[in-house]
Amino acid sequence: DASGAVTASGVGSTRALRIPDTSGSPQATTLVEAQVNLPSGAAIPAAAFDRDNPASYNASLATTVYDDRGNPLNATFYYRRLTAPTVALPTSTWEVHGFVGAQALSTTPPPPVTPVLLTFDDLGNLTAPLTAVAFDPVTPPTGAGPLALSLDHGAATTQFADPFTIVALDQDGFAAGRLDSVTIDTQGVVRASYTNGDTAALGKLAIADFANPQGLKQLGDARWAPTGQSGALLLGEAGSQGLGGILSGSIERSNVVLTDELVNLIVAQRNFQANAKAVETDGAMTQSILAIR
């Protein structure tokens, strides 16, 4: 099942494992969470807002959002100071201009485009808005359905003397996951991990044992067949019924120590040469004796 527990056992239940290349369905982004610190000493830009003119805004941040087909889209938010605190009015305001690609986001149906308005008290704490602000849906150039985004600055957004800082930035959309890796744990559970964060238990390896493994018939290429001497097939799960565990990602070492076998080969070669010399000497002596008349 989805947790990796075996729901069917026995030889008849085993099958070839199929690993899906993708996982899940794409989910369109609906919420962007951006918690930042805006510098309290920032100046009010003199120029009218223009995303192509860095002098018309104070700071910006970018993230990736997804449409309902899983296509990634660039989303950028520009922070522009509107008012600075005074003795009469200690609060200050900023406006946030959002774009998905080249399309401007508006909190009201455009035209005109209405940006998000942030208000801070004299201590630099965000006082409004305290909840997510919804933008009017925009149609992405990918041909997917309308993208309805909301922007939430949360309680951690501040206006302190520190420079512009991105405290947290997240969004809730994702594309369909592509296969990233496959792992097998010590219990034999095969899990696939995907690029969208999904993890799926696909199956469990079956472990076979025999009453007399020495009685198996060798077929070659690491393949064996049961015989009357080996006994019947005993099928089970790793770590149960006296069966061993599984060490994933490991390669079996050689069954011999190469240096020891090389030394033994040299010794055997020397012994063979000595024996051959003895036989040769014995033959020469026999010929000499036979040649005496």
ZISUL-V851485 format. One record per residue. N is the residue number from 0. SS is DSSP state (hx for helix, st for strand, lp for the rest). PHI is phi in radians with two decimals (999 if undefined). NEAR is the number of other ideal C-beta (glycine too) atoms within 10 Angstrom. Layout:
n=N ss=SS phi=PHI near=NEAR
n=N ss=SS phi=PHI near=NEAR
This chain:
n=0 ss=lp phi=999 near=7
n=1 ss=lp phi=-1.11 near=8
n=2 ss=lp phi=-1.58 near=6
n=3 ss=lp phi=1.71 near=16
n=4 ss=lp phi=-1.36 near=9
n=5 ss=lp phi=-1.35 near=16
n=6 ss=lp phi=-1.86 near=7
n=7 ss=lp phi=-2.56 near=8
n=8 ss=lp phi=-2.30 near=13
n=9 ss=lp phi=1.82 near=8
n=10 ss=hx phi=-1.05 near=9
n=11 ss=hx phi=-1.18 near=8
n=12 ss=hx phi=-1.61 near=11
n=13 ss=lp phi=-1.34 near=15
n=14 ss=lp phi=-2.74 near=8
n=15 ss=lp phi=-1.19 near=5
n=16 ss=lp phi=-1.42 near=11
n=17 ss=lp phi=-1.91 near=7
n=18 ss=lp phi=-1.87 near=11
n=19 ss=lp phi=-1.13 near=12
n=20 ss=lp phi=-1.36 near=10
n=21 ss=st phi=-2.27 near=16
n=22 ss=st phi=-2.50 near=19
n=23 ss=lp phi=1.29 near=16
n=24 ss=lp phi=-1.94 near=13
n=25 ss=lp phi=-1.15 near=18
n=26 ss=st phi=-2.22 near=16
n=27 ss=lp phi=-1.23 near=22
n=28 ss=lp phi=-1.26 near=23
n=29 ss=lp phi=-2.08 near=15
n=30 ss=st phi=-2.41 near=16
n=31 ss=st phi=-2.00 near=24
n=32 ss=st phi=-1.87 near=17
n=33 ss=st phi=-2.26 near=23
n=34 ss=st phi=-1.94 near=18
n=35 ss=st phi=-2.35 near=24
n=36 ss=st phi=-2.00 near=19
n=37 ss=lp phi=-1.75 near=25
n=38 ss=lp phi=-1.11 near=17
n=39 ss=lp phi=-1.19 near=18
n=40 ss=lp phi=-1.61 near=10
n=41 ss=lp phi=-1.14 near=18
n=42 ss=lp phi=-1.46 near=9
n=43 ss=lp phi=-1.50 near=12
n=44 ss=lp phi=-1.06 near=17
n=45 ss=lp phi=-1.42 near=7
n=46 ss=lp phi=-1.39 near=11
n=47 ss=lp phi=-1.15 near=8
n=48 ss=lp phi=-1.09 near=14
n=49 ss=lp phi=-2.62 near=13
n=50 ss=lp phi=-1.02 near=14
n=51 ss=lp phi=-1.50 near=5
n=52 ss=lp phi=-2.04 near=11
n=53 ss=hx phi=-1.04 near=13
n=54 ss=hx phi=-1.33 near=9
n=55 ss=hx phi=-1.67 near=16
n=56 ss=lp phi=-2.57 near=21
n=57 ss=lp phi=-1.66 near=18
n=58 ss=st phi=-2.80 near=20
n=59 ss=st phi=-2.65 near=16
n=60 ss=st phi=-2.51 near=16
n=61 ss=st phi=-2.32 near=11
n=62 ss=st phi=-2.60 near=17
n=63 ss=st phi=-1.96 near=13
n=64 ss=st phi=-2.05 near=22
n=65 ss=st phi=-2.24 near=25
n=66 ss=lp phi=-1.51 near=24
n=67 ss=lp phi=-1.28 near=17
n=68 ss=lp phi=-1.78 near=15
n=69 ss=lp phi=1.51 near=20
n=70 ss=lp phi=-1.33 near=16
n=71 ss=st phi=-1.34 near=14
n=72 ss=st phi=-2.30 near=21
n=73 ss=st phi=-1.44 near=12
n=74 ss=st phi=-2.06 near=24
n=75 ss=st phi=-2.24 near=15
n=76 ss=st phi=-2.18 near=23
n=77 ss=st phi=-1.97 near=21
n=78 ss=st phi=-1.82 near=22
n=79 ss=st phi=-2.28 near=21
n=80 ss=st phi=-1.35 near=21
n=81 ss=st phi=-1.79 near=14
n=82 ss=st phi=-2.39 near=13
n=83 ss=lp phi=-1.90 near=14
n=84 ss=lp phi=-1.21 near=16
n=85 ss=lp phi=-2.26 near=9
n=86 ss=lp phi=-1.10 near=5
n=87 ss=lp phi=-1.29 near=5
n=88 ss=lp phi=-2.32 near=11
n=89 ss=lp phi=-1.30 near=11
n=90 ss=lp phi=-1.43 near=15
n=91 ss=st phi=-2.43 near=22
n=92 ss=st phi=-2.24 near=17
n=93 ss=st phi=-2.31 near=25
n=94 ss=st phi=-2.07 near=16
n=95 ss=st phi=-2.09 near=23
n=96 ss=st phi=-1.69 near=22
n=97 ss=st phi=-1.92 near=23
n=98 ss=st phi=-2.41 near=18
n=99 ss=st phi=-1.98 near=21
n=100 ss=lp phi=1.15 near=14
n=101 ss=lp phi=-1.78 near=8
n=102 ss=st phi=-1.59 near=17
n=103 ss=st phi=-1.35 near=19
n=104 ss=st phi=-1.67 near=27
n=105 ss=lp phi=-2.33 near=18
n=106 ss=lp phi=-1.37 near=19
n=107 ss=lp phi=-2.28 near=10
n=108 ss=lp phi=-1.02 near=10
n=109 ss=lp phi=-1.34 near=13
n=110 ss=lp phi=-1.46 near=8
n=111 ss=lp phi=-1.43 near=8
n=112 ss=lp phi=-1.35 near=18
n=113 ss=lp phi=-1.91 near=17
n=114 ss=lp phi=-1.36 near=22
n=115 ss=st phi=-1.37 near=19
n=116 ss=st phi=-1.91 near=14
n=117 ss=st phi=-1.87 near=23
n=118 ss=st phi=-2.16 near=16
n=119 ss=st phi=-2.11 near=23
n=120 ss=lp phi=-1.47 near=14
n=121 ss=lp phi=-1.23 near=12
n=122 ss=lp phi=-1.65 near=11
n=123 ss=lp phi=1.56 near=17
n=124 ss=st phi=-1.62 near=13
n=125 ss=st phi=-1.25 near=21
n=126 ss=st phi=-1.91 near=11
n=127 ss=st phi=-2.84 near=14
n=128 ss=lp phi=-1.45 near=15
n=129 ss=lp phi=-1.74 near=11
n=130 ss=lp phi=-2.21 near=10
n=131 ss=lp phi=-1.16 near=15
n=132 ss=st phi=-1.84 near=19
n=133 ss=st phi=-1.53 near=14
n=134 ss=lp phi=-1.70 near=22
n=135 ss=lp phi=-1.14 near=16
n=136 ss=lp phi=-1.00 near=12
n=137 ss=st phi=-2.14 near=20
n=138 ss=st phi=-1.67 near=13
n=139 ss=lp phi=-1.23 near=20
n=140 ss=lp phi=-1.27 near=13
n=141 ss=lp phi=-1.41 near=16
n=142 ss=lp phi=1.54 near=9
n=143 ss=lp phi=-1.37 near=17
n=144 ss=lp phi=-1.22 near=13
n=145 ss=st phi=-0.98 near=12
n=146 ss=st phi=-1.83 near=24
n=147 ss=lp phi=-1.83 near=14
n=148 ss=lp phi=-1.81 near=23
n=149 ss=st phi=-2.22 near=16
n=150 ss=st phi=-2.07 near=21
n=151 ss=st phi=-2.11 near=16
n=152 ss=lp phi=-1.60 near=25
n=153 ss=lp phi=1.13 near=15
n=154 ss=lp phi=-1.38 near=9
n=155 ss=lp phi=-1.49 near=13
n=156 ss=lp phi=-1.32 near=21
n=157 ss=st phi=-2.36 near=19
n=158 ss=lp phi=-2.29 near=27
n=159 ss=lp phi=-1.93 near=15
n=160 ss=lp phi=-1.28 near=9
n=161 ss=lp phi=-1.17 near=13
n=162 ss=lp phi=-1.19 near=11
n=163 ss=lp phi=-1.04 near=14
n=164 ss=st phi=-2.39 near=13
n=165 ss=st phi=-1.59 near=12
n=166 ss=st phi=-1.35 near=13
n=167 ss=st phi=-2.68 near=11
n=168 ss=st phi=-2.56 near=14
n=169 ss=st phi=-2.65 near=11
n=170 ss=st phi=-2.58 near=18
n=171 ss=lp phi=-1.77 near=14
n=172 ss=lp phi=-1.66 near=21
n=173 ss=st phi=-2.81 near=21
n=174 ss=lp phi=-1.61 near=19
n=175 ss=lp phi=-1.08 near=18
n=176 ss=st phi=-1.30 near=23
n=177 ss=st phi=-1.81 near=11
n=178 ss=st phi=-1.01 near=14
n=179 ss=st phi=-1.91 near=14
n=180 ss=st phi=-2.80 near=10
n=181 ss=st phi=-2.26 near=13
n=182 ss=st phi=-2.21 near=12
n=183 ss=st phi=-2.26 near=17
n=184 ss=lp phi=-1.52 near=17
n=185 ss=lp phi=-1.16 near=12
n=186 ss=lp phi=-1.55 near=15
n=187 ss=lp phi=1.58 near=20
n=188 ss=st phi=-1.32 near=20
n=189 ss=st phi=-1.66 near=18
n=190 ss=st phi=-2.13 near=15
n=191 ss=st phi=-1.90 near=19
n=192 ss=st phi=-1.94 near=16
n=193 ss=st phi=-2.10 near=20
n=194 ss=lp phi=-1.19 near=15
n=195 ss=lp phi=-1.57 near=19
n=196 ss=lp phi=1.67 near=11
n=197 ss=lp phi=-1.23 near=15
n=198 ss=st phi=-2.29 near=14
n=199 ss=st phi=-2.19 near=16
n=200 ss=st phi=-1.48 near=15
n=201 ss=st phi=-1.69 near=15
n=202 ss=st phi=3.00 near=18
n=203 ss=st phi=-2.41 near=22
n=204 ss=lp phi=-1.22 near=16
n=205 ss=st phi=-1.59 near=17
n=206 ss=st phi=-1.89 near=18
n=207 ss=st phi=-1.86 near=14
n=208 ss=st phi=-2.48 near=14
n=209 ss=lp phi=-2.40 near=17
n=210 ss=lp phi=-1.08 near=11
n=211 ss=lp phi=-2.32 near=12
n=212 ss=hx phi=-1.03 near=12
n=213 ss=hx phi=-1.19 near=7
n=214 ss=hx phi=-1.54 near=13
n=215 ss=lp phi=-1.18 near=16
n=216 ss=st phi=-1.68 near=11
n=217 ss=st phi=-1.40 near=9
n=218 ss=st phi=-1.82 near=9
n=219 ss=st phi=1.66 near=6
n=220 ss=lp phi=0.99 near=5
n=221 ss=lp phi=1.05 near=7
n=222 ss=st phi=-2.01 near=9
n=223 ss=st phi=-2.35 near=14
n=224 ss=st phi=-2.28 near=9
n=225 ss=lp phi=-1.23 near=16
n=226 ss=lp phi=-2.33 near=12
n=227 ss=lp phi=-1.12 near=8
n=228 ss=lp phi=-1.36 near=12
n=229 ss=lp phi=-1.33 near=17
n=230 ss=lp phi=1.58 near=15
n=231 ss=lp phi=-1.32 near=9
n=232 ss=lp phi=-1.20 near=11
n=233 ss=st phi=-1.99 near=13
n=234 ss=st phi=-1.87 near=17
n=235 ss=st phi=-2.76 near=15
n=236 ss=st phi=-1.79 near=16
n=237 ss=lp phi=-1.05 near=19
n=238 ss=lp phi=1.44 near=15
n=239 ss=lp phi=-2.31 near=11
n=240 ss=lp phi=0.98 near=11
n=241 ss=lp phi=1.34 near=8
n=242 ss=lp phi=-1.49 near=17
n=243 ss=lp phi=-1.36 near=10
n=244 ss=lp phi=-1.60 near=13
n=245 ss=lp phi=-2.07 near=17
n=246 ss=lp phi=-1.85 near=10
n=247 ss=lp phi=-1.30 near=13
n=248 ss=lp phi=1.32 near=6
n=249 ss=lp phi=-1.91 near=7
n=250 ss=lp phi=-1.98 near=5
n=251 ss=lp phi=-1.11 near=7
n=252 ss=lp phi=-1.31 near=7
n=253 ss=lp phi=-1.09 near=7
n=254 ss=lp phi=-1.37 near=5
n=255 ss=lp phi=-2.26 near=10
n=256 ss=lp phi=-1.60 near=11
n=257 ss=hx phi=-1.05 near=8
n=258 ss=hx phi=-1.13 near=8
n=259 ss=hx phi=-1.12 near=9
n=260 ss=hx phi=-1.19 near=11
n=261 ss=hx phi=-1.17 near=11
n=262 ss=hx phi=-1.10 near=11
n=263 ss=hx phi=-1.12 near=12
n=264 ss=hx phi=-1.14 near=10
n=265 ss=hx phi=-1.14 near=10
n=266 ss=hx phi=-1.08 near=10
n=267 ss=hx phi=-1.12 near=10
n=268 ss=hx phi=-1.14 near=10
n=269 ss=hx phi=-1.15 near=10
n=270 ss=hx phi=-1.10 near=10
n=271 ss=hx phi=-1.10 near=10
n=272 ss=hx phi=-1.12 near=10
n=273 ss=hx phi=-1.13 near=10
n=274 ss=hx phi=-1.11 near=10
n=275 ss=hx phi=-1.10 near=10
n=276 ss=hx phi=-1.16 near=10
n=277 ss=hx phi=-1.14 near=10
n=278 ss=hx phi=-1.10 near=10
n=279 ss=hx phi=-1.11 near=10
n=280 ss=hx phi=-1.14 near=10
n=281 ss=hx phi=-1.09 near=10
n=282 ss=hx phi=-1.14 near=10
n=283 ss=hx phi=-1.17 near=10
n=284 ss=hx phi=-1.16 near=10
n=285 ss=hx phi=-1.10 near=10
n=286 ss=hx phi=-1.10 near=9
n=287 ss=hx phi=-1.14 near=9
n=288 ss=hx phi=-1.17 near=8
n=289 ss=hx phi=-1.16 near=8
n=290 ss=lp phi=-1.42 near=7
n=291 ss=lp phi=-1.33 near=5
n=292 ss=lp phi=-2.18 near=3
